[in-house]
Amino acid sequence: MSLNQQIEKHFTLIYWSIFVSSVALLLIYASNQILTGDQTQMLLKGYLGAYHGTWLSYGNAASVVGNVPGSLSTLLVGLPLLVWDSPWSPMLLLPFIRLMSFFLFDHVIKQCFSPVVRIGFAVLYLLSPWFLFDSIIYNPAYLCFFAALHCWTAFNMREKSSFISSFLHVVAIGLAMQIHYSWPILAVMSAYLYYRGIIKVSWWGLIAGGLAVLASLVPYFMEVLQNSAIQGQDSERYIGWGAVNVYPVLKAALYWLRYSSFLFTNRIIVDANFHWLTDIEWLRMVVDYIWQAILFTVGGITVICAWVVNKKAWKIVKPHWRSRQALNLASSEWLMHYAFSAFLGIIISAMLSPIIFSYWHLIIAFAFALLPVLYYAEYWQNKKPEKLAKLTTLVAAYFLVVNLVASHDSNKYSYLISYQEQVDAYLEEQGLSIEDLIEENKSN
């Protein structure tokens, strides 16, 4: 029996093995995270809400443009603390949210591609360092769920309008706005899909969703009237700054290729020190050079592969990308047009942005960048099924090795660090130790 046939025969076992492996890696990453300002911003807001009843109506501070509007980031930390008084309560909610994003995407993928390609998506999504490396409490880590909800609802609206799907589609964009300023990518995508007639909307659903989002932002609007500082500071940068500079747009376009490749963030590749491996300095240096050489080489090759795959996907979209005529698209072809809308959203957002994007600014589009790869993988499944099965197995093994190193020894993670101890120390430093706050609440 060929490897391809074995994958099809044991699909359920392989599928859930990948899922369980991802859960284990998510927990390892979470446990070893190094607490920085990204996490403490959200933790402080959540603990203020849970212990002081002060639910701030704005989220994390962002470069130039001020704090993210809305209370969602505060609630994502504070509400779990009301259920279970432990730093792990909001931390365990995060993997749950991220894994739910996979199931939303998977619901779409299984209607478009074969079981083997579906397994390929599980590997490329659940085991990818691009996905797992952000398993910490900071706002971009939550974006994958809203990206998945956007894709799932758009896919549901490809043939007929739906009140619920339209409502949730707008809510996905509105709640992403309360997490991170990359939300315009989703908005551009929706506008383009509607303009092309690729999705059919229920206007009542859109209105209801818009009103729900606006209602959730009322406390923020009231806060702005009293505290203008949360809107940011004066800067020489301006909306549209990226459009008059070449580099920001080119860098954003490169991230689209990197997300579908194995050229991961430099925080994974160059920041390992391998102290856990040996105390001999020269040996550590040799291992480090070999590690970087492997990751940069594999990354560079796969970026070229991603470029080739996207060129093939462009051939599907190119004849129709500006057309508003009705198209009888197969579900997999529809996904290529959807992927193009994501690339268009990235380019337009880069043109409008007053900053130069780093990988976390665009991570909302990670899964979208995988769609052309899946389309090409389906071609391989029809022509060279055994090679695709072997490649999928090899990729899974490579990802596991990279994740095990990155989760223990990288810029954001260390096996010498305890998440729980760091949070307790931070709360005590801020005057928010659990014991003091409990006593304060009792006295009140």
C-alpha positions as CSV (number, residue, x, y, z in Angstrom):
1,M,0.0,0.0,0.0
2,S,1.4,3.4,-1.0
3,L,2.0,6.2,1.5
4,N,-0.8,8.2,-0.2
5,Q,-3.2,5.3,0.3
6,Q,-2.2,4.9,3.9
7,I,-2.9,8.6,4.5
8,E,-6.4,8.2,3.0
9,K,-7.0,5.0,4.9
10,H,-5.9,6.4,8.3
11,F,-7.1,9.9,7.7
12,T,-8.9,10.3,11.1
13,L,-5.9,9.1,13.1
14,I,-3.4,11.3,11.2
15,Y,-5.7,14.3,11.3
16,W,-6.2,14.1,15.1
17,S,-2.5,13.3,15.7
18,I,-1.6,16.6,14.0
19,F,-4.2,18.4,16.1
20,V,-2.9,16.9,19.4
21,S,0.7,17.7,18.4
22,S,-0.3,21.3,17.8
23,V,-2.1,21.5,21.2
24,A,1.1,20.2,22.9
25,L,3.3,22.7,21.1
26,L,0.9,25.5,21.9
27,L,1.1,24.7,25.6
28,I,4.9,24.4,25.4
29,Y,5.2,27.8,23.7
30,A,2.8,29.3,26.2
31,S,4.6,27.9,29.2
32,N,8.0,29.1,28.0
33,Q,7.1,32.6,26.8
34,I,9.2,35.5,27.9
35,L,7.0,38.2,29.3
36,T,7.5,41.6,27.6
37,G,5.5,44.8,27.1
38,D,3.3,43.1,24.5
39,Q,1.9,40.7,27.1
40,T,1.9,43.0,30.1
41,Q,-0.3,45.6,28.3
42,M,-3.1,43.0,28.0
43,L,-2.5,41.4,31.4
44,L,-2.6,44.7,33.2
45,K,-5.9,45.7,31.5
46,G,-7.4,42.3,32.3
47,Y,-6.4,42.2,35.9
48,L,-7.7,45.8,36.4
49,G,-11.0,44.6,35.1
50,A,-11.2,41.4,37.0
51,Y,-10.0,42.8,40.4
52,H,-10.8,46.5,40.3
53,G,-13.8,46.4,38.1
54,T,-12.1,48.9,35.8
55,W,-12.8,47.7,32.3
56,L,-10.8,49.9,30.0
57,S,-12.5,50.7,26.7
58,Y,-9.3,50.7,24.6
59,G,-6.7,48.1,23.8
60,N,-2.9,48.0,23.3
61,A,-1.0,51.0,22.2
62,A,0.2,51.0,18.6
63,S,2.9,52.9,16.8
64,V,1.8,56.4,15.7
65,V,-1.9,55.8,15.6
66,G,-2.6,55.3,19.3
67,N,-4.5,52.6,21.2
68,V,-6.7,50.1,19.5
69,P,-10.4,51.0,20.0
70,G,-12.7,48.8,22.1
71,S,-12.7,46.6,25.2
72,L,-12.2,43.2,23.5
73,S,-8.6,42.8,24.4
74,T,-9.4,43.6,28.0
75,L,-12.3,41.2,28.1
76,L,-10.2,38.3,26.6
77,V,-8.0,38.5,29.7
78,G,-10.3,39.7,32.4
79,L,-13.3,37.5,31.9
80,P,-11.4,34.2,32.1
81,L,-9.9,35.5,35.4
82,L,-13.4,35.9,36.8
83,V,-14.0,32.2,36.1
84,W,-10.6,30.9,37.3
85,D,-8.3,33.1,39.3
86,S,-5.0,32.1,37.6
87,P,-2.7,33.6,35.0
88,W,-3.3,30.4,33.1
89,S,-7.0,31.1,32.6
90,P,-6.6,33.7,29.8
91,M,-3.6,31.8,28.5
92,L,-5.6,28.6,28.0
93,L,-8.4,30.6,26.3
94,L,-5.9,31.7,23.6
95,P,-5.0,28.2,22.3
96,F,-8.7,27.4,22.3
97,I,-9.4,30.5,20.1
98,R,-6.5,29.7,17.8
99,L,-7.6,26.1,17.4
100,M,-11.1,27.1,16.6
101,S,-9.7,29.2,13.7
102,F,-8.4,25.9,12.3
103,F,-11.8,24.2,12.4
104,L,-13.4,27.2,10.6
105,F,-10.8,27.1,7.8
106,D,-10.9,23.3,7.7
107,H,-14.7,23.4,7.1
108,V,-14.0,25.4,4.0
109,I,-10.9,23.3,2.9
110,K,-12.7,20.0,3.0
111,Q,-15.3,21.3,0.6
112,C,-12.6,22.3,-1.9
113,F,-9.8,19.7,-1.8
114,S,-9.1,16.0,-1.4
115,P,-8.4,14.4,2.1
116,V,-4.7,14.3,1.5
117,V,-4.6,18.0,0.7
118,R,-6.7,18.6,3.8
119,I,-4.0,16.8,5.8
120,G,-1.5,19.0,4.1
121,F,-3.4,22.1,5.3
122,A,-3.5,20.8,8.8
123,V,0.3,20.4,8.7
124,L,0.9,23.8,7.1
125,Y,-1.4,25.6,9.5
126,L,-1.4,23.8,12.8
127,L,2.3,22.8,12.9
128,S,3.7,25.9,11.1
129,P,6.1,28.0,13.2
130,W,4.3,31.0,11.6
131,F,1.2,29.9,13.5
132,L,2.7,28.5,16.7
133,F,5.4,31.2,17.4
134,D,2.7,33.7,18.4
135,S,1.2,31.6,21.2
136,I,1.5,34.4,23.7
137,I,-1.0,36.8,25.2
138,Y,-0.7,39.7,22.8
139,N,-3.2,41.1,20.3
140,P,-2.0,39.7,17.0
141,A,-2.2,36.2,18.4
142,Y,-6.0,36.4,18.4
143,L,-6.3,37.6,14.8
144,C,-6.4,34.1,13.2
145,F,-9.9,33.5,14.5
146,F,-11.3,36.6,12.9
147,A,-9.5,35.8,9.7
148,A,-11.0,32.3,9.8
149,L,-14.5,33.7,10.5
150,H,-14.1,36.1,7.6
151,C,-13.2,33.2,5.3
152,W,-15.9,30.9,6.5
153,T,-18.7,33.5,6.2
154,A,-17.5,34.7,2.8
155,F,-17.4,31.1,1.6
156,N,-21.0,30.6,2.8
157,M,-22.0,33.7,0.9
158,R,-20.5,32.7,-2.5
159,E,-23.8,31.4,-3.9
160,K,-26.5,33.0,-1.8
161,S,-27.0,35.8,0.7
162,S,-27.4,34.9,4.4
163,F,-28.4,37.1,7.3
164,I,-26.3,35.2,9.8
165,S,-23.2,34.9,7.5
166,S,-23.4,38.6,6.6
167,F,-23.9,39.6,10.3
168,L,-20.9,37.5,11.4
169,H,-18.8,38.7,8.4
170,V,-19.1,42.3,9.6
171,V,-18.6,41.3,13.2
172,A,-15.4,39.5,12.2
173,I,-14.0,42.8,10.8
174,G,-15.3,44.9,13.6
175,L,-13.9,42.7,16.4
176,A,-10.5,42.4,14.5
177,M,-10.5,46.2,14.6
178,Q,-10.7,46.0,18.4
179,I,-7.6,43.7,18.4
180,H,-5.2,45.1,15.9
181,Y,-4.8,47.8,13.2
182,S,-4.5,45.2,10.5
183,W,-8.3,44.9,10.2
184,P,-8.4,47.0,7.0
185,I,-7.0,44.0,5.2
186,L,-10.3,42.2,5.9
187,A,-12.3,45.3,5.0
188,V,-10.6,45.6,1.6
189,M,-11.1,41.9,1.0
190,S,-14.8,42.2,1.6
191,A,-15.2,45.3,-0.5
192,Y,-13.4,43.6,-3.4
193,L,-15.3,40.4,-3.1
194,Y,-18.6,42.3,-3.1
195,Y,-17.5,44.5,-6.0
196,R,-16.7,41.4,-8.0
197,G,-20.0,39.8,-7.2
198,I,-18.1,36.8,-5.7
199,I,-20.1,37.1,-2.4
200,K,-23.8,37.8,-2.1
201,V,-24.7,39.8,1.0
202,S,-27.8,40.3,3.1
203,W,-28.0,44.1,3.7
204,W,-30.1,43.5,6.9
205,G,-27.3,41.3,8.1
206,L,-24.6,43.9,7.3
207,I,-26.6,46.6,9.1
208,A,-27.2,44.5,12.1
209,G,-23.5,43.5,12.3
210,G,-22.5,47.2,11.9
211,L,-24.8,48.3,14.6
212,A,-23.5,45.6,17.0
213,V,-19.9,46.7,16.4
214,L,-20.8,50.4,16.9
215,A,-22.6,49.5,20.1
216,S,-19.5,47.8,21.4
217,L,-17.5,50.9,20.7
218,V,-19.7,53.4,22.5
219,P,-17.5,53.3,25.7
220,Y,-14.5,53.9,23.6
221,F,-16.0,57.0,21.9
222,M,-16.9,58.3,25.3
223,E,-13.4,57.8,26.5
224,V,-11.9,59.6,23.5
225,L,-13.9,62.7,24.5
226,Q,-12.1,62.7,27.8
227,N,-8.8,61.3,27.0
228,S,-7.4,62.3,23.6
229,A,-4.0,60.7,24.4
230,I,-5.3,57.3,23.3
231,Q,-5.6,58.5,19.8
232,G,-1.9,58.7,19.4
233,Q,0.7,61.5,19.1
234,D,1.6,63.9,16.4
235,S,4.0,62.4,13.9
236,E,5.6,63.2,10.6
237,R,4.1,60.0,9.3
238,Y,0.6,60.1,7.9
239,I,-2.1,57.9,6.4
240,G,-0.9,57.1,2.9
241,W,2.8,57.4,3.8
242,G,3.4,53.9,2.5
243,A,2.1,54.8,-1.0
244,V,4.8,57.3,-1.6
245,N,7.6,55.0,-0.5
246,V,8.5,51.8,-2.4
247,Y,10.0,49.7,0.4
248,P,7.0,49.4,2.7
249,V,4.8,48.0,-0.1
250,L,7.5,45.7,-1.5
251,K,8.2,44.3,2.0
252,A,4.5,43.7,2.6
253,A,4.3,41.8,-0.7
254,L,7.3,39.7,0.3
255,Y,5.6,38.7,3.5
256,W,2.8,37.2,1.4
257,L,5.3,34.9,-0.1
258,R,7.0,34.2,3.2
259,Y,3.8,33.2,5.0
260,S,3.4,30.4,2.4
261,S,7.1,29.4,2.7
262,F,9.4,28.3,5.4
263,L,11.4,31.5,5.6
264,F,10.2,32.2,9.2
265,T,10.8,35.4,11.2
266,N,14.4,36.0,12.1
267,R,13.4,35.8,15.8
268,I,13.3,32.0,15.2
269,I,16.3,31.7,12.9
270,V,19.0,33.9,14.4
271,D,18.2,34.1,18.1
272,A,18.9,30.6,19.4
273,N,21.9,30.3,21.6
274,F,22.0,26.5,22.2
275,H,23.1,26.7,25.8
276,W,20.9,23.7,26.5
277,L,23.0,21.7,24.1
278,T,26.5,22.2,25.3
279,D,28.7,24.5,27.4
280,I,31.5,24.5,24.8
281,E,31.3,27.9,23.1
282,W,32.9,26.9,19.7
283,L,30.6,24.0,19.4
284,R,27.6,26.1,20.1
285,M,28.8,28.5,17.4
286,V,29.1,25.7,14.9
287,V,25.6,24.4,15.7
288,D,24.2,27.9,15.4
289,Y,25.8,28.4,12.0
290,I,24.5,25.1,10.8
291,W,21.0,25.9,12.2
292,Q,20.9,29.2,10.4
293,A,22.3,27.8,7.2
294,I,19.6,25.1,7.1
295,L,16.7,27.4,7.9
296,F,17.8,30.2,5.5
297,T,18.5,27.7,2.7
298,V,15.2,25.9,3.1
299,G,13.4,29.2,3.6
300,G,15.0,30.7,0.4
301,I,14.1,27.7,-1.7
302,T,10.5,27.6,-0.4
303,V,10.1,31.4,-1.1
304,I,11.0,30.7,-4.7
305,C,8.5,27.8,-4.7
306,A,5.9,30.1,-3.3
307,W,6.5,32.6,-6.1
308,V,6.0,29.9,-8.7
309,V,2.8,28.7,-7.0
310,N,1.4,32.2,-6.8
311,K,2.2,32.8,-10.5
312,K,0.1,29.7,-11.3
313,A,-2.7,31.0,-9.1
314,W,-2.5,34.4,-10.8
315,K,-3.2,32.8,-14.1
316,I,-6.6,31.7,-12.7
317,V,-7.5,35.1,-11.4
318,K,-5.9,37.4,-14.1
319,P,-8.7,37.1,-16.8
320,H,-11.4,38.1,-14.3
321,W,-9.8,40.2,-11.5
322,R,-11.5,43.4,-12.6
323,S,-14.6,41.8,-14.0
324,R,-18.0,42.1,-12.4
325,Q,-19.6,39.5,-14.6
326,A,-21.0,36.4,-12.9
327,L,-18.6,33.5,-13.0
328,N,-19.3,29.9,-12.5
329,L,-16.4,29.1,-10.3
330,A,-15.5,25.8,-8.8
331,S,-15.0,26.1,-5.0
332,S,-11.2,25.7,-5.3
333,E,-11.1,28.5,-8.0
334,W,-13.3,30.7,-5.7
335,L,-10.6,30.3,-3.1
336,M,-8.0,31.6,-5.5
337,H,-10.0,34.8,-6.1
338,Y,-10.4,35.0,-2.3
339,A,-6.7,34.7,-1.8
340,F,-6.1,37.4,-4.4
341,S,-8.4,39.7,-2.4
342,A,-6.2,39.1,0.6
343,F,-3.0,40.0,-1.3
344,L,-4.8,43.1,-2.6
345,G,-5.8,44.0,1.0
346,I,-2.1,43.7,2.1
347,I,-0.9,46.0,-0.7
348,I,-3.6,48.6,-0.1
349,S,-3.0,48.5,3.7
350,A,0.8,48.9,3.1
351,M,0.1,51.9,0.9
352,L,-2.1,53.5,3.6
353,S,0.0,52.6,6.6
354,P,2.2,55.2,8.3
355,I,4.6,52.5,9.4
356,I,6.7,49.8,7.8
357,F,5.1,46.4,8.5
358,S,6.8,43.6,10.4
359,Y,5.6,40.0,10.3
360,W,3.0,40.4,13.1
361,H,1.4,43.4,11.4
362,L,0.2,41.1,8.5
363,I,-0.1,37.7,10.3
364,I,-3.9,38.0,9.9
365,A,-3.3,36.9,6.3
366,F,-1.1,33.9,7.1
367,A,-3.8,31.3,6.3
368,F,-4.9,33.1,3.2
369,A,-1.4,32.9,1.8
370,L,-1.6,29.1,2.1
371,L,-4.6,28.8,-0.3
372,P,-2.6,29.0,-3.6
373,V,-0.3,26.3,-2.2
374,L,-3.2,24.0,-1.5
375,Y,-4.6,24.6,-5.0
376,Y,-1.2,23.5,-6.5
377,A,-1.1,20.6,-4.0
378,E,-4.4,19.3,-5.4
379,Y,-2.7,19.3,-8.8
380,W,0.1,17.2,-7.3
381,Q,-2.4,14.9,-5.7
382,N,-3.9,14.1,-9.1
383,K,-0.6,13.8,-10.9
384,K,2.0,12.7,-8.3
385,P,0.1,11.6,-5.2
386,E,3.0,9.6,-3.7
387,K,5.4,12.6,-3.9
388,L,2.8,14.8,-2.2
389,A,2.4,12.4,0.6
390,K,6.1,12.1,1.2
391,L,6.6,15.8,1.0
392,T,3.8,16.4,3.6
393,T,5.4,13.9,5.9
394,L,8.8,15.6,5.5
395,V,7.3,19.0,6.1
396,A,5.6,17.8,9.3
397,A,8.9,16.5,10.7
398,Y,10.8,19.7,9.7
399,F,8.2,21.8,11.5
400,L,8.3,19.7,14.6
401,V,12.1,20.2,14.9
402,V,11.9,23.9,14.3
403,N,9.1,24.3,16.8
404,L,10.8,22.4,19.5
405,V,13.9,24.6,19.2
406,A,12.0,27.9,18.8
407,S,9.7,27.1,21.8
408,H,12.7,26.5,24.1
409,D,15.4,28.8,22.7
410,S,14.5,31.9,20.7
411,N,13.8,35.6,21.0
412,K,10.4,35.1,22.7
413,Y,10.7,31.8,24.5
414,S,13.1,30.1,26.9
415,Y,13.0,26.7,28.7
416,L,14.5,28.6,31.7
417,I,11.4,30.8,32.1
418,S,8.1,30.1,33.9
419,Y,5.1,32.0,32.6
420,Q,3.3,31.7,36.0
421,E,6.2,33.1,38.0
422,Q,6.7,36.0,35.6
423,V,3.1,37.0,35.8
424,D,3.0,36.8,39.6
425,A,6.2,38.9,39.8
426,Y,4.8,41.5,37.4
427,L,1.5,41.8,39.3
428,E,3.4,42.3,42.5
429,E,5.6,44.9,40.9
430,Q,2.5,46.7,39.7
431,G,0.8,46.5,43.1
432,L,-1.6,44.0,41.7
433,S,-0.6,40.9,43.6
434,I,-3.4,38.4,44.0
435,E,-3.4,38.4,47.8
436,D,-3.4,42.2,48.1
437,L,-6.2,42.6,45.6
438,I,-8.4,39.9,47.3
439,E,-7.9,41.7,50.7
440,E,-8.8,45.0,49.0
441,N,-11.9,43.6,47.5
442,K,-13.0,42.1,50.9
443,S,-12.5,45.5,52.6
444,N,-14.7,47.1,50.0
